[in-house]
Amino acid sequence: MSDCTATRANVYDVRPKTEVPAESPLAWSYHTSGRPSVSQKSRVVLRERAMAGHLILRGGAIVLDEAVRGVLGFGLPARPNTLSLSDDGARSIQWLSPDEWLVIVPGGEEFTLERQLREALGDAHYAIVNVSGGQTLLELEGDKARELLMKSTPYDVHPDAFPVGKGVTTVFAKANLILRRPTETRWELVLRRSFADYCYRWLLDAGAEYAIGVEK
């Protein structure tokens, strides 16, 4: 069998300028379920990092790492179930499987990033999929954030089992999502758009005893 050459893909901007404004995956949830304000009593604060850029990378780690370092300035995480972060924390790369990584960047950067990565990778064997429209990211902070997670997922979120820099795919309530801990005080939930309303309402209910507030 002869070697296959890499497919030349057309790259399209999936977020072009338009008169119709894009809406957060939680726009309907805020309207129907409310958006409790953050107060001095809030022991958990929830915020959505809406409309971020999400890219799935697949391919050989060495080739992808070289390309990613050249474009983003930092490399793939070195160990399974871990994250790499840019110096300002605005961009991240997460290990999903031995040949699969999730890149999250500020919204609007994903189109240029995909094009730059494809140029850097040339004829290497790889795949890049823009999944920005199908996912969103929720952040949890506060001294009761871990207790809220303990009520929501069977995964051990004790600091000894879940240190800063870890990220795993797990069950949350009855949904599947990615749970991450990028900093000492912040947890992140990366979830499919179709689960966003369900998880939001779950968090409001599970966090009610902690006076959960939603930051705008």
N, C-alpha and C positions, 0 to 999 in steps of 0.2 A: 504494500500500500504506500503510495507516495505521500509525502508531507503536504498538508493543506496550507495554503497561504491565508493570512488574516483577511477577514472581510472588511472592505472599505465601507464604512457606515456613513450615512447622511446624518448630520447632527442638526436638530431643529430646536429653536428656542421655545420651550414649552410655556414660557411666561411672557409673551410679547405684550407690548403696550396696547391697551384697549380702553375704551370708554366704560366698559363694564367692570367695576371694581371686584377684585378677588376677595373672597371671604374666608375667614378662619374656619377650620373644621368644627370649631366650637361655637360659631356664630348663632346657630339655632339653639344650642344648649343654653347659652347666656340668656336668650330670649324666653325660653320655656322654663328653665330651672333656676334662673336667677344667677346673681354674681355677688355673693356676700362680700362686703367690704372688709379690708384688713383693719383690725383694731388693736389696741394695746392688749386685749385678751387673746389674740390669735396666737396659738402655739404652733400652727402650721400655716404656711403661705403657699398658695398654688399660683403658678403663672404658666401661660402657654407661650412657647417660642414658635409662634405661627409662621407659616410660609417660608420656613428655612429650606435650604437646598439639601436634598438627600440623594446620594449616589451609591449604588452597589458596584463594587469592583470585584472582578474575579480573574484569577490567573496565577502565574508563578510569583511567589513572594519576592524573590530577588529582583526580577524585572520591574514589578509594580513598585517596590520600595524605591528604586532608583528614580523612577518617573515621578512618584509622589514627592520625594525630597526636592527634586528639581523645580516642581511647580508650586508646592505649598510651603516648602522650607522645613518640613519635619517628616519623619518616616512612619512606616507601618508599626503597630505595636509589636513588640518582640515576643510576647507570650500569649497563649490562648486566654480568651475571656478578659482582655485588658483593653485600655484606651490609650491613644496618643493624643495630646492636646497641643495646639499652637501656644506660643508664649502668652498671648492675650486671652486664651481660653475660648475664643469665638469659633474655632474650627476644631473638629475632632475626627479621629479615625478609630473604629472599633473592630476588633477581631470577631468574626462570626463563625468561621470554620477554617480549616487549613488552607483553603484557596479563596476565601471570601471575606470582604471587609466593607463596612459601612462608613461613608464619609459624610459628615454634616457640616455645612458652611452657611454663613448668612444668606438669606434669600436674595436672589438676583445674581449670585456668584456661580451658580451651578452650571449654567450654560457655557460660560467662558472656561470654567474649570474642566468640564468634559472635553471641550475642544483642545485645550492645552495638553491634557493627558493623552488624548489620542495622537496628537502630533509627537509627543515625547515617546510614546510606546511604538510608533511606527508599525512594522510588520510583526511585532510580537503577538503571541497567542493570548488574548485577553477578552474580557467583556466588561462594558460599562453600561449600567442601566440607570436612568434618571427616574427615581421613584418619589420625587418631591410631592407630587399631587396626591399620592396615596398614603402619606404618613404625616404625623405631627409629633411634636415633642412637648411634654409637660414637665415642669420643674416643681419640686417640693423642697421647702426649707422650713426650719423651725425646730425647736427642741423636742417636738412630738412627731416629727416626720417619720422617724424609724418605727415608732409604735404604730402609726397608721399603716405603714408597710407590713408590719407583723400581722395585722388583721386582714391583709389583702393578698399576701403571697405565701406559699409554703417554703419558698427559698429562705435560707438562713441569712438574715441581714445584720447579724451581730458584727461589730467591727472586726473581730478576729477572723470571721469567715468572709466578710465583704469589705475589704479595705478600700481606701481611695484609689481610683484608677481601675476598678473592676467593672465589668459589664457582662450580663448574661441574658440569654433568652429564657423566659420562664412564664409560668402561669400567674395571672393577676386577676383576682376574682374568678370569672370564668372566661377570661380573654387571654390571648397570648401576646406578649410584648417583650421589649428589651428594657431591662432594668439596669441603670448605670449609676455610679457614684463618682462624678468627676472631681469633686472637692470634698473637704471635710464636712461641710455644712449642707451641701446640695445633692439631691437625688434627681435622676431624670428617668422619665418613662417615654420610650419611643414606641409609638403604637400606630396601627393602621387607622386610617381615616374612619373606616366603618365602625371601629370600636370606640371612637372618641367620645361620643355622647354617653355611651354606657359607662365608660371609665370615669368620666367627669361626674356623673350622677352618683356613682359608687363612692368617689372620693369625698363629695359633699356630705354624703350620709355617714361614711366611716369617720370623717373628720369633724363632724358636728360637735362632739364632746370636747374637741380641742379648739373650738371657735374658729374653724378654718376660714381663711379669707382668700379671695381671689384678686390678685394684683393686676391692674389694667396696664 
